[in-house]
Amino acid sequence: MQAQDKLKRSDDVVSREVGGELVLLDLEGGQYFGLDQVGARVWELLGDEPQTIASLADDLAGEFDAPRERIEADLLDLATQMGAQGLVTRLEN
């Protein structure tokens, strides 16, 4: 994945807050996934509109006390993991 890649939530995933943690359920695969505070915020920011990793990093840099470059690198890792699990889809630019 790259910073300019656009991501969107998978249509086959539903989310619910459970005990202060955001839990995702992949309806197709039947697997559950838990997201920490940052992952939950990324999921929220994706909302209904696709977002680039760079724009997500810009948003998070204003909310969390970490260098933007670090946030973007962490987002690239998270996006890769979420993509591999089918939770998000990378759109063609």
C-alpha positions in Angstrom: 0.0 0.0 0.0 1.0 3.6 -0.6 0.0 6.9 1.0 -2.1 7.9 -2.0 -4.1 4.6 -2.1 -7.8 5.1 -1.4 -9.4 2.8 1.1 -13.1 2.0 1.7 -14.8 -0.2 4.3 -15.7 -3.7 3.0 -19.4 -4.1 2.4 -19.2 -7.4 4.3 -18.1 -6.0 7.6 -20.2 -4.7 10.4 -19.0 -2.9 13.6 -20.2 -2.6 17.1 -18.7 -1.1 20.3 -18.3 -3.8 22.9 -16.9 -3.0 26.3 -15.1 0.1 25.2 -13.5 -1.6 22.1 -14.7 -1.5 18.5 -15.3 -5.0 17.2 -15.6 -5.8 13.5 -17.4 -8.8 12.2 -16.5 -10.1 8.7 -19.9 -11.5 7.7 -18.4 -13.5 4.8 -15.7 -15.2 6.8 -17.4 -15.2 10.2 -14.3 -13.7 12.0 -14.3 -11.1 14.6 -11.6 -8.4 14.9 -10.9 -5.9 17.7 -9.6 -2.4 17.1 -7.7 -0.2 19.6 -8.5 3.5 19.9 -6.5 4.5 16.8 -7.9 1.7 14.7 -11.4 2.5 15.8 -10.8 6.2 14.8 -9.6 5.1 11.4 -12.7 3.0 10.9 -14.8 6.0 11.9 -13.0 8.3 9.5 -13.5 5.9 6.6 -17.2 6.2 7.2 -19.2 6.1 4.0 -16.6 7.8 1.8 -13.3 6.3 0.6 -10.2 8.1 2.0 -6.5 8.1 1.1 -4.1 6.9 3.7 -2.4 10.4 3.5 -5.7 12.2 4.3 -6.3 9.8 7.2 -2.8 10.6 8.5 -3.5 14.3 8.2 -6.7 13.9 10.3 -5.0 11.7 12.9 -2.0 14.0 13.2 -4.4 16.7 14.4 -5.9 14.4 17.0 -2.9 12.4 18.4 0.4 13.5 19.8 2.7 11.8 17.3 4.8 12.9 14.3 2.7 12.8 11.1 5.4 10.6 9.4 5.0 8.0 12.2 1.2 8.1 11.9 1.4 7.6 8.2 3.8 4.6 8.5 1.6 3.0 11.2 -1.5 3.6 9.0 0.2 1.9 6.1 0.9 -1.2 8.3 -2.7 -1.1 9.6 -4.2 -0.7 6.1 -2.1 -3.6 4.8 -3.3 -5.9 7.7 -6.9 -4.8 7.3 -6.7 -5.3 3.6 -5.3 -8.8 4.0 -8.2 -9.7 6.3 -10.8 -8.3 3.9 -11.9 -5.5 6.2 -11.0 -2.7 3.8 -10.7 -2.5 0.0 -8.0 -0.5 -1.9 -9.6 1.4 -4.7 -7.8 1.9 -8.0 -6.6 5.5 -8.4 
